[in-house]
Amino acid sequence: MHKNNFIHGNPLIFLISVLFFSLISLFGYAQSENSLKIAKEIEASFQSELLEKWYPLCIDKQKGGYFSNFTSDWKKGNSQNKMLVTQSRHIWTTAKVARMYPDKKETYTTYAAHGVKFLKEKMWDEKFGGFYMMVDRNGKTLPDNYKDEKRAYGNSFAIYGLAAYYDLTKDESALELAKKTFLWMDKNCHDDEYGGYFEQLNRDGSPIEKGESEMFDKVAYRKKDYNSSIHILEAFTELYMVWPDEHLKKRLAEMLEVVRDKIVTNKGYMLMLFQPDWAYIPFTEYKVSEERKYVFDHVTAGHDVETAFLIIEASHALGLKHDEKTMKKAKLMVEHSIQNLWDNELGGLYDEGYYFEGSDTITILSKGKNWWAQAEAMNAFLLMAKLYPEEEDKYFQLFEKQWNYIKNYLIDHDYGGWYASGIDQHPEYQKRPKASIWKGTYHNARAMMGCIKMLKEGD
């Protein structure tokens, strides 16, 4: 027998090899079957427990835009102020649903167009440009709260929603408004010296100086922050995919570098508040009440796993697919969140932690599990499983555990929708509102749509 043909010459070895490769094939088949099973579960929940609960219930047919507040059992709340962030996110969600499901395209395109109309007619400032951050149900600016102020954060979400709507409909007026918003932000918010964008502006586009506003974020005036930066990055990514303008490309590349290289630490978590030159500001350097001292200075795993996805998305939009620097940082952010703020027993990411001076270990400040953070974690874990096949089993198990956590502790199977926080830690949230100006459908819809697509793609 020739040595090179020993498998074919030995019936026992041949049989073992056949069984071995059959087991591999069966294992892959089982994985594929499991992926499809989970995809069907997520899709069924997405349809019946999210989309069908929110739409068309949140469509304000009388005044325009979308209703903001609903009780735990989906009754309309008394206050129906409309925030730019929430309104724009509904546009984005409905536009993406229309693209994903041909049988829903006509209906959800109508829902998205309804929101775009409200943005154009009620929230855009014809005199000074830019979108107001908050209006009442009728589209009028408020005597308190944000008044007639503007935010880069809110305007970035307007870009995000309008770009998605244009991608769906090819409505040039929506794209033009997205372009105008980008240019307005670039003129009024961009820091030409150090890069990045300032967040808080008066109506005329001038910066809000300390003490001029009553808003909770006054400590950040004339500073730069992580949260507006990651969502500006996100918005510019969405816009660049439908409008590959060179100046926009420059700003998108700049924001990728800002987020990845200045905001994310080498440990894999984001710092929160910065001086204009991107010098980090710890909570000890600003004056706030004791109970709010960590508001701009803590580790937020939900934002970290979300940002891991956003920097990869931005890199791909720029044509830098799998660039080593971005991929390494994204993976580090997901790993840091798993190692430091992941509940190994039930699943879910804890809300807040802190590295106290002299310690290499995070102290958990809050064991709450915010709804949006859990959605972002589910998406990030499955994305890592796809991007790193050598660690697929580990990340896929985390993804499965996270989906089970969401099913058991976040989704309301009686009334539908998601609780605002996991009821393993906060059972009282079963009675809390299902919707508010800060709680819509964008995080969980994006995560569920993304996971459905990834699970159905296979290898």
C-alpha positions in Angstrom: 0.0 0.0 0.0 1.3 3.4 -1.0 1.8 5.7 2.1 -0.1 8.6 0.4 -3.2 6.4 -0.1 -3.4 5.0 3.5 -6.9 6.4 4.1 -8.3 4.7 1.0 -6.3 1.5 1.8 -7.5 1.1 5.4 -11.3 0.6 5.7 -11.3 1.5 9.4 -9.5 4.7 9.0 -11.6 5.5 6.0 -14.8 5.0 8.0 -13.5 7.1 10.9 -12.6 10.0 8.5 -16.1 9.8 6.9 -17.7 9.9 10.3 -15.5 12.8 11.4 -16.4 14.9 8.3 -20.0 14.0 8.7 -20.0 15.2 12.3 -18.5 18.5 11.1 -21.1 18.8 8.5 -23.9 18.0 10.9 -22.5 20.5 13.5 -22.5 23.2 10.8 -26.0 22.2 9.8 -27.2 22.3 13.5 -25.6 25.8 13.9 -27.4 26.9 10.7 -30.7 25.5 11.9 -30.3 27.1 15.3 -29.5 30.5 13.6 -32.7 30.2 11.5 -34.7 29.2 14.6 -33.5 32.3 16.5 -34.0 34.5 13.5 -37.7 33.4 13.3 -38.1 34.1 17.0 -36.6 37.6 16.8 -38.6 38.3 13.6 -41.9 37.2 15.2 -41.3 39.4 18.2 -40.2 42.3 16.0 -43.4 42.2 14.1 -45.9 41.5 16.8 -44.3 42.9 20.0 -42.6 46.0 18.5 -43.8 47.2 15.1 -47.5 46.3 15.5 -47.6 48.0 19.0 -46.0 51.2 17.9 -47.4 51.7 14.4 -49.8 53.2 13.5 -50.6 54.0 17.2 -47.8 56.6 17.5 -48.8 58.4 14.2 -50.3 61.8 15.2 -52.7 62.2 12.3 -54.2 65.4 13.6 -51.1 67.5 14.4 -48.4 65.7 12.5 -45.3 63.7 13.5 -45.3 61.0 16.1 -46.8 60.8 19.6 -44.1 60.6 22.2 -45.6 59.2 25.4 -47.5 56.0 26.1 -48.3 54.2 29.4 -47.4 50.7 30.2 -50.6 49.4 28.6 -50.3 51.7 25.5 -52.6 54.5 26.5 -51.6 58.0 25.3 -49.8 60.1 27.9 -50.9 63.6 28.8 -47.7 65.3 27.6 -47.0 65.0 23.9 -44.0 67.3 23.4 -42.0 66.2 20.3 -38.3 65.9 20.5 -36.2 66.1 17.3 -34.3 62.9 18.3 -37.4 60.8 18.7 -39.2 62.1 15.7 -36.2 61.5 13.5 -35.6 58.0 14.8 -39.1 57.1 13.9 -38.5 58.3 10.4 -35.3 56.1 10.2 -37.0 53.0 11.6 -40.1 53.2 9.4 -37.9 53.8 6.3 -35.7 50.8 7.1 -38.7 48.6 7.7 -40.2 49.7 4.4 -36.9 48.7 2.7 -36.6 45.3 4.5 -40.2 44.1 4.0 -41.7 44.5 0.5 -45.2 43.7 1.8 -44.9 46.6 4.3 -43.2 49.1 1.9 -46.3 51.2 1.0 -47.6 51.4 4.6 -44.3 52.2 6.3 -43.2 54.6 3.5 -46.4 56.5 4.4 -45.4 56.5 8.1 -41.9 57.8 7.3 -43.3 60.5 5.0 -45.6 61.6 7.8 -42.6 62.3 10.0 -40.5 64.0 7.3 -43.4 66.4 6.7 -43.5 67.4 10.4 -39.7 67.9 10.4 -39.9 70.2 7.3 -42.9 72.2 8.3 -42.7 72.4 12.1 -39.1 71.7 13.4 -36.9 73.4 10.8 -36.1 77.0 11.6 -36.6 79.0 8.4 -35.0 82.1 9.8 -31.7 80.8 11.2 -31.6 77.3 9.9 -31.2 74.1 11.8 -33.8 72.1 13.6 -35.2 73.0 17.1 -34.5 70.3 19.7 -38.0 70.3 21.1 -41.5 71.6 20.2 -44.9 71.0 21.6 -47.5 68.8 19.9 -48.5 71.6 17.6 -44.9 72.2 16.5 -44.4 75.4 18.6 -41.2 76.1 20.6 -41.6 75.8 24.4 -41.4 78.5 27.1 -39.1 76.2 29.2 -37.1 73.0 28.8 -35.1 73.4 25.6 -37.0 76.6 24.6 -35.8 77.5 21.1 -32.4 75.9 21.5 -30.7 73.6 19.1 -28.4 70.6 19.5 -25.8 69.0 17.2 -27.1 65.7 18.6 -30.6 66.3 17.6 -29.7 67.7 14.2 -27.5 64.7 13.5 -30.5 62.5 14.0 -32.5 64.6 11.5 -29.8 63.9 9.0 -29.9 60.2 9.9 -33.7 60.0 9.3 -33.8 62.1 6.2 -30.9 60.2 4.6 -32.7 56.9 5.2 -35.9 58.3 3.8 -34.1 59.5 0.7 -32.5 56.1 0.3 -36.0 54.6 0.3 -37.9 57.0 -1.8 -35.3 59.1 -3.8 -37.2 62.2 -2.6 -34.7 64.9 -3.5 -36.3 67.4 -1.1 -35.4 65.1 1.8 -31.8 64.8 0.6 -31.6 68.6 0.2 -32.8 69.1 3.7 -30.2 66.6 5.0 -27.5 68.5 3.1 -28.6 71.8 4.5 -28.6 70.4 8.0 -25.1 69.0 7.6 -23.8 72.4 6.2 -25.6 74.3 9.0 -23.9 72.0 11.6 -20.6 72.4 9.9 -20.9 76.2 10.0 -22.1 76.6 13.5 -20.9 73.5 15.5 -17.6 72.4 13.9 -14.3 73.1 15.6 -11.9 74.0 12.8 -8.9 74.0 15.2 -9.2 70.7 17.1 -11.8 68.8 15.1 -15.2 67.5 16.2 -18.4 69.4 17.0 -19.8 71.4 19.9 -23.2 70.3 21.0 -25.3 73.2 22.5 -26.4 76.2 20.4 -28.8 79.1 20.7 -31.5 79.6 18.1 -29.2 81.7 15.9 -26.5 79.1 15.9 -24.3 80.9 18.5 -22.8 78.8 21.2 -24.7 78.6 24.6 -22.4 80.0 27.3 -22.6 78.7 30.8 -25.6 79.8 32.8 -27.8 80.8 29.8 -29.9 77.7 29.8 -31.8 75.7 32.3 -31.1 72.3 30.7 -29.6 69.4 32.6 -26.5 69.3 30.3 -25.3 72.8 31.2 -22.1 71.4 32.7 -21.1 70.6 29.1 -21.4 74.0 27.5 -18.5 74.9 25.3 -17.2 71.4 25.8 -17.2 68.3 23.6 -18.9 65.0 24.6 -18.8 61.4 23.6 -22.6 60.9 23.0 -23.1 63.7 20.4 -19.9 62.6 18.7 -20.8 59.0 18.2 -24.2 59.9 16.8 -22.7 62.6 14.5 -20.5 59.9 13.2 -23.5 57.6 12.7 -25.5 60.3 10.9 -22.6 61.2 8.6 -22.2 57.6 7.7 -25.9 57.3 6.7 -25.7 60.5 4.7 -22.4 59.6 3.0 -23.9 56.3 1.7 -26.5 58.3 -0.3 -24.4 61.4 -0.9 -20.7 60.7 -1.4 -19.6 64.3 -1.2 -15.9 65.0 -0.7 -16.4 67.5 2.1 -18.7 65.1 3.9 -16.2 62.3 3.4 -13.5 64.5 5.1 -15.8 65.1 8.1 -16.8 61.5 8.4 -13.1 60.4 8.4 -12.4 63.1 11.0 -15.2 61.9 13.2 -14.1 58.3 12.9 -10.6 59.3 14.1 -12.1 61.5 16.9 -14.2 58.7 18.3 -11.8 55.9 17.8 -8.6 57.6 18.8 -9.6 60.4 21.2 -12.8 59.3 22.9 -12.1 55.5 23.2 -9.3 54.6 25.7 -6.7 52.0 25.1 -8.6 49.8 27.7 -11.7 49.8 25.4 -14.2 52.2 27.0 -15.2 55.8 26.2 -14.4 58.9 28.1 -17.4 61.3 28.3 -16.6 64.9 28.5 -13.7 66.9 27.0 -12.2 70.4 26.7 -12.2 71.8 23.1 -8.7 70.4 22.6 -10.0 66.9 23.6 -8.4 67.0 27.1 -10.5 64.7 29.3 -12.6 66.2 32.1 -13.2 64.0 35.2 -16.2 64.6 37.4 -13.9 66.1 40.1 -13.4 69.2 37.8 -17.0 70.3 37.5 -19.6 71.2 40.1 -22.7 69.2 40.2 -24.8 67.7 43.1 -23.5 64.6 44.8 -26.2 62.4 43.2 -25.2 63.6 39.7 -21.5 63.7 39.9 -21.0 60.8 37.6 -23.4 62.1 34.9 -20.6 62.9 32.5 -17.9 60.6 33.9 -18.6 56.9 34.0 -18.1 53.7 32.0 -21.2 53.1 29.9 -21.0 49.6 28.3 -24.2 50.1 26.3 -22.6 53.0 24.4 -19.4 51.2 24.1 -20.8 48.1 22.3 -23.0 50.5 20.2 -19.9 52.5 19.2 -18.0 49.3 18.3 -20.7 48.8 15.6 -20.7 52.5 14.6 -17.0 52.8 14.0 -17.0 49.6 11.9 -20.0 50.9 9.9 -18.2 54.2 9.3 -15.0 52.5 8.3 -16.9 50.4 5.7 -18.7 53.4 4.4 -15.4 55.1 3.8 -14.2 52.0 1.9 -11.8 51.0 4.7 -13.2 47.5 5.1 -11.7 45.6 8.0 -9.0 48.3 8.6 -6.9 46.9 11.4 -7.0 49.9 13.7 -10.8 50.2 13.7 -11.4 46.5 14.0 -9.0 46.2 16.9 -10.6 49.0 18.8 -14.1 47.8 18.1 -13.3 44.3 19.4 -11.6 45.8 22.4 -14.7 47.7 23.3 -16.9 44.7 23.1 -14.5 42.6 25.2 -14.1 45.3 27.8 -17.9 45.4 28.2 -18.1 41.7 28.5 -15.3 41.4 31.0 -16.4 44.3 33.3 -20.2 45.0 33.0 -21.7 41.7 31.8 -24.0 39.7 34.1 -22.7 36.2 33.8 -25.6 34.6 35.5 -28.7 36.0 33.7 -27.1 38.0 30.8 -27.5 41.7 30.2 -25.1 44.6 30.5 -25.1 46.7 33.7 -25.6 50.4 33.1 -22.7 52.1 34.8 -19.2 51.4 36.2 -16.2 53.5 37.3 -12.5 53.0 37.5 -11.6 54.7 40.8 -8.1 56.1 41.2 -5.5 53.5 41.8 -7.8 50.6 40.8 -7.6 48.4 37.7 -11.1 47.0 38.5 -14.4 48.6 37.6 -16.8 49.4 40.5 -20.3 48.9 39.3 -22.3 52.1 40.0 -25.7 50.9 38.7 -26.9 47.3 38.2 -29.9 48.5 36.1 -30.0 47.2 32.6 -31.3 49.9 30.3 -33.4 48.6 27.3 -31.4 50.2 24.6 -28.1 49.0 25.9 -29.3 45.4 25.8 -30.5 45.8 22.2 -27.1 47.2 21.2 -25.3 44.3 23.0 -27.3 41.7 21.2 -26.3 43.3 17.8 -22.7 43.7 18.8 -22.2 40.1 20.0 -23.6 38.6 16.8 -21.6 41.0 14.7 -18.4 39.9 16.5 -19.4 36.2 15.9 -19.6 37.0 12.1 -16.4 39.1 12.0 -14.2 36.7 14.1 -15.1 33.1 13.0 -12.3 31.7 15.2 -14.2 33.0 18.2 -17.7 32.4 16.7 -18.8 30.0 19.4 -18.0 32.3 22.3 -19.7 35.4 20.8 -22.7 33.4 19.5 -23.3 32.0 22.9 -23.2 35.5 24.3 -25.6 36.6 21.7 -28.0 33.7 22.5 -27.8 34.4 26.2 -28.5 38.1 25.5 -31.6 37.3 23.3 -32.9 35.0 26.1 -32.3 37.8 28.6 -34.3 40.2 26.4 -37.1 37.7 26.0 -37.3 37.0 29.7 -36.8 40.4 31.3 -37.3 43.2 28.7 -40.1 42.3 26.3 -43.6 42.7 27.7 -45.4 39.6 26.4 -48.7 40.7 27.8 -49.0 44.3 26.4 -46.2 44.3 23.9 -43.2 46.6 23.6 -40.1 46.6 25.8 -39.8 47.7 29.4 -37.4 50.7 29.9 -35.1 48.5 32.0 -34.7 44.9 32.8 -37.2 43.7 35.4 -34.7 41.3 37.0 -33.2 44.4 38.6 -36.2 46.7 38.5 -39.5 44.8 38.6 -41.3 48.2 39.0 -40.6 49.0 35.4 -43.5 46.7 34.4 -45.7 49.6 35.3 -43.5 52.4 33.8 -44.3 54.1 30.5 -43.5 52.2 27.3 -42.7 55.3 25.4 -41.2 58.8 26.1 -39.2 61.4 24.3 -36.1 59.3 25.1 -37.6 55.9 24.3 -38.8 55.0 20.8 -38.1 52.2 18.4 -34.7 52.9 16.9 -32.3 50.9 19.2 -34.3 47.7 19.4 -35.6 47.9 15.8 -32.0 48.4 14.4 -30.7 45.6 16.6 -33.5 43.2 15.7 -33.3 44.0 11.9 -29.5 43.6 12.0 -29.6 40.3 13.8 -32.4 38.9 11.6 -30.3 39.7 8.5 -27.0 38.3 9.9 -28.7 35.1 11.1 -30.3 34.5 7.7 -27.1 35.2 5.8 -25.5 32.0 7.0 -21.8 31.4 6.4 
